Amino acid sequence: MQKKLHIKKGDTVVVISGESKGQKGRVLTVNRDKDRAIVEGVNTVSKHTKPNAKSPQGGILKKEAPIHISNLMIVDPASGKPTRIGRRLNDKNKLVRYSKKSGEEIK
């Protein structure tokens, strides 16, 4: 069984520690086995590539590297600040995520 994480693909997150601290971005992928996520525009690394069919010129490409999910916090939809996540049943008896800061449901 896959473990539950507080972050899903498509969430807007902020980096709370590390080299990219303070940067915001959208989660592109989540790797549950390694507890890592790739966030758009965050933790960019330079990758040296030889010329190939995909990049005929070769050279140095900028690419997002995975970042551990413990270094990420979801941005509260109401205030735009980092918040912790809770889970509760909504009116349709479905388990939903909500912001601990504002109490607002996270889509």
Summary of the structure (lengths in Angstrom):
residues: 107
radius of gyration: 16.8
end to end distance: 23.3
largest distance: 55.9
contacts: 269
relative contact order: 0.19
helix: 3%
strand: 45%
